[in-house]
């Protein structure tokens, strides 16, 4: 067993009034407490004090232990997970499947052991393809940064609505469609989303990609799971999840060669965070800027230094506020906010990063597309997407093609549904989902994928 690193507690003045003493660091970790404390390591879990995030009590299951296993993908604990959307099948088994909440070990971007939560679902449907039942590791789209926003929590509570928070488990549609094919599904909560010892490191490619691959490893050890180390594995993700699945496909050869990757769906991936910041700034999802800053400030001293030097009081308050928010909260509170309101001198976050070489270097290290992905990948992007900009997603496909990747690129042409409203980003999620599931199911069945890299000069 390895002992996890700890960091000093956040000063009480920056803790949310809704959280009792002894709970995890809040994101003002980024704007105030973390860089004042001078350490980027997460706080030790307190298994005795309940964690309450915006009025929602987080189950004790989500508190990681002080000591973690030595091997990535090792299960730490499991428990039954009641699905919020489920009906009994004719044979008495629940449809679409039987769910298990899980916690497993992964390694974060600083090389530290971390406990990650998630869920495994054993499907009711039979697998009718070749080989043993396959597994799909699902990386959820943006859910928020509060622990109550965790994808596994959303499977149990499809709608979390209190006077303080709003979270919708919108990924259930894709998850249930995948289960209907007879594939098993494992969902990662990512690093720090759900697990109460640290903040969620939003769009950190190493944290997300490793957490997704380790979820696939952990699934094989879940009691009652029918998947084995011979089961083909698919990765599935859109938006934040598309970035995570893309990163995992790049990391798999070196980090998880024992995961037999058959195919990866990469929808609307935030592959170039410098471009994505420009798309999010001033949009309906402007609150996501807070999640990004909070997460990177927790893991990288260079970002903490930039925040200390450039964020004003309004920005510090916003970072603290967003650290416990879900998507619904962020839209209601910060939709169409410009980052210049949070920066001294009224500059944009893009301008600050351009003037801070160390901060730009952090984003450059997050770039996806510098490594050849393992196995066939399907990259889909809406040509009107102005939140996770289409051009940078297309560039990912180009970069992978140049590296010899087996890339199926799909440009989704839809009408312009409104500037910065999220509609241009969300519409392809729905319209492409059937084709995405079918493509991935074919890979899980062992059918050959054919690259269309040769068409890239002709594709929008």
C-alpha positions in Angstrom: 0.0 0.0 0.0 1.2 3.5 -0.7 0.5 6.5 1.4 -1.1 9.5 -0.3 0.5 12.9 -0.1 -1.5 15.6 1.8 -1.5 19.4 1.9 -2.5 21.9 4.5 -6.2 22.6 5.1 -7.8 25.6 3.4 -8.3 28.6 5.7 -11.8 28.6 7.1 -12.6 31.9 5.5 -12.6 30.4 2.0 -14.6 27.3 2.9 -18.1 27.2 1.6 -20.6 27.9 4.4 -22.4 24.7 3.3 -19.5 22.5 4.0 -18.6 21.4 7.6 -15.1 21.6 8.9 -12.5 18.9 7.8 -13.8 18.5 4.3 -12.0 18.8 1.0 -10.3 21.8 -0.4 -12.4 24.2 -2.3 -11.3 25.7 -5.5 -10.4 29.0 -4.3 -7.5 26.7 -3.9 -6.9 28.3 -7.2 -7.7 31.9 -6.4 -6.6 32.2 -2.8 -6.1 29.2 -0.5 -4.1 26.9 -2.6 -1.4 29.2 -3.7 -1.3 30.9 -0.3 -0.8 27.5 1.2 2.0 27.0 -1.2 1.3 23.3 -2.0 -0.5 21.5 -4.8 -1.0 18.2 -3.0 -4.6 17.3 -2.0 -6.0 17.2 1.5 -6.2 14.0 3.4 -9.7 12.5 3.4 -11.7 12.8 6.6 -13.9 9.7 6.9 -15.8 11.0 9.9 -17.2 14.3 8.8 -20.0 14.3 6.3 -19.4 16.3 3.1 -22.3 18.5 2.0 -22.0 20.2 -1.3 -24.6 22.8 -2.1 -27.2 21.1 0.1 -26.4 17.6 -1.1 -24.8 15.1 1.3 -22.2 13.1 -0.4 -22.3 9.4 0.6 -19.4 8.2 2.8 -18.5 5.8 -0.1 -16.9 8.7 -1.9 -14.4 9.5 0.8 -11.1 7.9 -0.3 -9.0 6.1 2.3 -5.6 7.5 3.4 -3.8 4.5 2.0 -4.3 3.4 -1.6 -3.3 0.2 -3.5 0.0 0.1 -5.3 -1.3 -0.9 -8.7 -3.4 1.2 -11.1 -6.9 0.0 -11.7 -7.1 -1.9 -8.4 -10.5 -1.9 -6.8 -10.7 -0.1 -3.5 -14.3 -0.7 -2.7 -17.7 -1.5 -4.3 -21.3 -1.3 -3.3 -24.7 -1.8 -5.1 -25.8 1.2 -7.1 -29.6 1.6 -7.6 -30.2 3.1 -11.0 -32.6 6.0 -11.0 -34.0 4.9 -14.4 -34.6 1.1 -14.4 -37.5 -1.3 -14.8 -37.7 -5.0 -14.0 -37.2 -7.4 -16.9 -39.3 -10.5 -17.6 -36.7 -12.7 -15.9 -36.6 -10.5 -12.8 -33.3 -8.9 -13.5 -33.4 -5.1 -13.8 -33.3 -3.4 -17.2 -31.0 -2.1 -18.6 -28.7 -3.7 -16.1 -27.3 -4.2 -12.6 -25.1 -1.4 -11.4 -22.2 -1.3 -8.9 -20.7 1.8 -7.5 -16.9 1.5 -7.4 -13.7 3.2 -6.3 -10.3 2.4 -7.8 -6.8 3.5 -7.9 -5.3 5.7 -10.6 -2.3 8.1 -10.9 -2.8 11.8 -11.4 -0.8 14.2 -13.6 1.8 14.7 -10.8 2.5 11.0 -10.5 0.5 10.7 -7.2 -1.8 7.8 -6.4 -5.5 8.9 -6.4 -8.8 7.2 -5.6 -11.3 7.6 -8.4 -15.0 6.7 -8.2 -17.4 5.5 -10.9 -19.9 2.8 -11.8 -20.0 -0.5 -13.6 -23.2 -1.7 -15.2 -23.7 -5.4 -16.1 -26.2 -5.4 -18.9 -29.5 -7.2 -19.0 -29.1 -7.7 -22.8 -27.1 -10.6 -24.1 -24.0 -9.9 -26.2 -24.6 -11.4 -29.7 -21.3 -10.5 -31.3 -18.1 -12.5 -31.5 -15.9 -13.1 -28.5 -16.7 -12.6 -24.8 -18.9 -9.7 -23.6 -17.1 -6.5 -24.4 -16.7 -3.4 -22.2 -17.3 0.3 -23.0 -15.5 2.8 -20.8 -17.6 6.0 -20.8 -16.1 9.4 -20.2 -19.0 11.8 -19.4 -19.4 15.2 -20.9 -19.1 18.2 -18.6 -21.0 17.7 -15.4 -19.4 20.4 -13.2 -17.0 20.5 -10.3 -19.1 19.9 -7.2 -19.0 16.3 -5.9 -22.8 16.1 -6.3 -22.3 16.4 -10.0 -20.4 13.0 -10.3 -21.6 10.8 -13.2 -22.1 7.8 -10.9 -24.2 9.9 -8.6 -26.3 11.0 -11.6 -27.0 7.4 -12.5 -28.7 7.0 -9.2 -30.2 10.5 -9.2 -30.9 11.5 -12.8 -32.2 14.9 -11.6 -30.6 16.6 -8.6 -32.6 19.8 -7.9 -32.3 21.7 -4.6 -32.4 25.3 -3.8 -28.7 25.4 -4.3 -27.8 23.0 -7.2 -29.1 21.6 -10.5 -27.6 18.6 -12.1 -29.0 16.4 -14.9 -27.7 13.0 -15.8 -27.9 13.5 -19.5 -25.3 10.8 -20.3 -27.8 8.1 -19.4 -29.1 8.1 -22.9 -25.8 7.1 -24.4 -25.0 4.7 -21.6 -28.3 2.9 -22.0 -28.0 2.7 -25.7 -24.6 1.0 -25.2 -26.0 -1.4 -22.7 -28.7 -2.3 -25.2 -26.1 -3.7 -27.5 -25.1 -6.3 -24.8 -21.8 -4.5 -24.0 -21.0 -3.9 -20.3 -20.4 -0.2 -19.4 -18.0 1.3 -16.8 -18.3 5.1 -16.2 -15.5 7.1 -14.6 -16.2 10.1 -12.3 -12.8 11.5 -13.3 -10.2 12.6 -10.7 -11.8 14.6 -7.9 -15.4 14.6 -9.2 -17.3 12.7 -6.5 -14.2 11.7 -4.5 -14.1 14.2 -1.7 -10.4 14.6 -1.0 -9.6 17.0 -3.9 -11.1 19.2 -6.6 -12.0 17.8 -10.0 -9.2 18.5 -12.4 -11.4 19.6 -15.3 -10.0 18.9 -18.8 -6.6 17.7 -17.5 -5.8 15.2 -20.2 -3.5 13.0 -18.1 -5.9 12.8 -15.2 -8.9 12.0 -17.4 -7.2 9.6 -19.8 -5.6 7.6 -17.0 -8.9 7.5 -15.0 -10.7 6.2 -18.0 -8.2 3.4 -18.7 -8.0 2.5 -15.0 -11.8 2.3 -14.9 -11.6 -0.4 -17.7 -9.1 -2.3 -15.6 -11.2 -2.0 -12.4 -14.3 -3.2 -14.2 -12.8 -6.7 -14.7 -12.6 -7.2 -10.9 -16.1 -6.1 -10.0 -18.0 -8.9 -8.2 -20.4 -10.5 -10.7 -18.9 -8.8 -13.8 -18.9 -11.0 -16.9 -16.1 -9.0 -18.6 -12.6 -10.4 -18.4 -9.1 -9.4 -19.5 -10.0 -11.0 -22.9 -13.0 -8.7 -23.4 -12.6 -6.1 -26.2 -12.7 -2.5 -24.8 -14.2 0.5 -26.4 -13.8 4.1 -25.2 -16.7 6.6 -25.6 -16.9 10.3 -24.9 -18.3 13.6 -26.1 -17.2 17.1 -25.2 -15.1 16.8 -22.0 -15.6 13.1 -22.5 -14.3 13.3 -26.0 -11.1 14.9 -24.8 -10.8 12.2 -22.1 -11.4 9.3 -24.6 -8.9 10.9 -27.1 -6.3 11.3 -24.4 -6.8 7.7 -23.3 -6.4 6.4 -26.8 -3.0 8.2 -27.0 -1.9 7.0 -23.5 -3.0 3.4 -23.8 0.1 1.9 -25.4 2.4 3.2 -22.7 0.1 3.5 -19.7 -2.4 0.6 -20.1 -1.2 -2.0 -22.7 -3.2 -4.6 -20.9 -6.4 -2.9 -21.9 -7.3 -4.5 -25.3 -8.5 -1.4 -27.0 -10.8 -2.1 -30.0 -12.0 1.4 -30.8 -12.5 4.9 -29.5 -15.3 7.4 -30.1 -14.1 11.0 -29.8 -17.0 13.5 -30.0 -16.4 17.3 -30.0 -13.0 16.9 -28.3 -11.4 19.9 -26.5 -8.0 19.1 -28.0 -6.5 22.6 -27.9 -7.4 24.3 -24.7 -6.1 27.7 -25.9 -8.8 27.7 -28.7 -11.4 26.2 -26.4 -11.0 29.0 -23.8 -11.9 31.5 -26.6 -15.0 29.5 -27.4 -16.2 29.2 -23.8 -15.4 32.8 -22.8 -18.7 34.8 -22.8 -20.8 31.8 -23.7 -23.6 30.0 -21.9 -21.0 27.8 -20.4 -18.6 30.5 -19.2 -18.6 29.0 -15.7 -16.4 26.2 -17.1 -13.5 28.7 -17.2 -13.7 28.6 -13.4 -13.5 24.8 -13.3 -10.5 24.9 -15.6 -8.6 27.5 -13.5 -9.5 25.7 -10.3 -8.3 22.3 -11.5 -5.1 23.5 -13.1 -4.2 25.7 -10.1 -4.6 22.6 -7.9 -2.2 20.6 -10.0 0.3 23.1 -11.4 2.1 25.9 -9.5 2.6 27.9 -12.7 -1.2 28.4 -13.0 -1.5 29.3 -9.3 1.1 32.0 -9.8 -0.7 33.4 -12.8 -4.0 33.5 -10.9 -2.4 35.2 -7.9 -1.0 37.9 -10.1 -4.0 38.5 -12.3 -7.4 37.5 -10.8 -9.3 40.3 -9.1 -11.7 39.9 -6.1 -14.7 39.2 -8.3 -12.7 36.5 -10.0 -11.6 34.9 -6.7 -15.2 34.9 -5.6 -16.3 33.3 -8.8 -13.6 30.6 -8.6 -14.8 29.7 -5.1 -18.4 29.7 -6.2 -17.9 27.5 -9.3 -15.9 25.0 -7.4 -19.0 23.4 -6.0 -21.3 24.0 -9.1 -22.9 21.6 -11.6 -23.6 22.6 -15.2 -27.1 23.8 -14.4 -25.8 26.1 -11.6 -23.1 27.5 -13.7 -25.5 28.3 -16.6 -28.0 30.0 -14.2 -25.3 32.1 -12.5 -22.5 32.8 -15.0 -24.0 32.4 -18.5 -22.4 34.8 -21.0 -20.0 36.2 -18.4 -16.8 37.5 -19.9 -13.5 36.6 -18.2 -12.5 40.2 -18.3 -14.8 40.7 -15.3 -12.5 38.4 -13.3 -9.2 39.8 -14.4 -7.4 42.9 -13.2 -7.3 45.6 -15.8 -10.3 44.2 -17.7 -8.2 41.9 -19.8 -9.5 38.6 -21.2 -8.2 35.3 -19.9 -6.9 34.7 -23.4 -4.8 37.9 -23.2 -3.4 36.9 -19.8 -2.3 33.5 -21.0 -0.7 35.0 -24.1 1.3 37.3 -21.8 2.3 34.5 -19.4 4.7 32.0 -21.1 4.5 29.6 -18.2 0.7 29.5 -18.3 0.8 29.0 -22.1 3.2 26.1 -21.6 0.8 24.4 -19.2 -1.9 24.6 -21.9 0.5 23.4 -24.6 1.3 20.3 -22.5 -2.5 19.6 -22.5 -2.6 19.5 -26.3 -4.1 16.3 -27.6 -2.9 15.1 -31.0 0.9 14.9 -30.3 0.8 11.1 -30.0 -0.6 8.5 -32.4 -3.8 6.9 -31.0 -4.1 3.2 -30.4 -6.5 1.4 -32.6 -9.3 2.9 -34.7 -10.8 6.2 -33.7 -13.9 8.0 -34.8 -13.7 11.8 -34.5 -17.0 13.7 -34.8 -17.4 17.4 -34.6 -20.2 19.8 -35.5 -19.1 22.3 -38.1 -21.1 25.1 -36.3 -19.8 24.2 -32.8 -18.7 27.5 -31.3 -18.2 26.3 -27.7 -15.7 23.5 -28.4 -14.6 25.0 -31.7 -14.9 22.9 -34.8 -11.6 23.8 -36.2 -9.5 22.6 -33.3 -11.4 19.3 -33.2 -10.9 18.8 -37.0 -7.2 19.6 -36.4 -7.0 16.7 -34.0 -8.1 14.4 -36.8 -5.6 15.9 -39.2 -2.8 15.5 -36.6 -3.7 11.9 -36.0 -3.9 11.1 -39.7 -0.4 12.6 -40.2 0.9 10.2 -37.5 -0.6 7.2 -39.2 -3.7 6.8 -37.0 -6.7 4.8 -38.2 -9.1 7.8 -38.2 -12.7 7.9 -39.3 -13.6 11.6 -39.4 -17.2 12.8 -39.4 -18.0 16.5 -39.9 -21.6 17.0 -38.7 -23.3 19.7 -40.7 -26.3 21.2 -39.0 -27.9 24.7 -39.2 -26.5 27.4 -37.0 -28.7 27.3 -33.9 -27.5 30.4 -32.1 -24.3 32.1 -31.1 -22.7 30.9 -27.9 -25.9 29.3 -26.7 -24.6 25.7 -26.3 -27.1 24.6 -29.0 -24.5 24.3 -31.7 -22.4 22.1 -29.3 -25.2 19.9 -28.0 -27.1 19.2 -31.2 -24.4 17.0 -32.7 -24.3 15.0 -29.4 -27.9 13.8 -30.1 -27.9 13.6 -33.9 -24.6 11.6 -34.1 -25.2 9.4 -31.1 -26.8 6.5 -33.0 -24.0 6.4 -35.6 -21.4 6.6 -32.8 -22.8 3.7 -30.9 -23.1 1.6 -34.1 -19.5 2.4 -35.1 -18.2 1.4 -31.7 -20.4 -1.7 -31.5 -18.8 -2.8 -34.8 -15.3 -2.4 -33.4 -16.3 -4.4 -30.3 -17.6 -7.2 -32.6 -14.2 -7.3 -34.3 -15.3 -5.7 -37.6 -12.7 -3.8 -39.5 -12.7 0.0 -39.5 -11.6 1.9 -42.6 -9.8 5.2 -42.2 -11.0 8.1 -44.3 -7.9 10.2 -43.7 -7.5 10.5 -47.5 -10.8 12.6 -47.6 -9.6 15.2 -45.1 -8.7 17.8 -47.8 -12.3 17.6 -48.9 -14.0 17.6 -45.5 -15.1 20.8 -43.8 
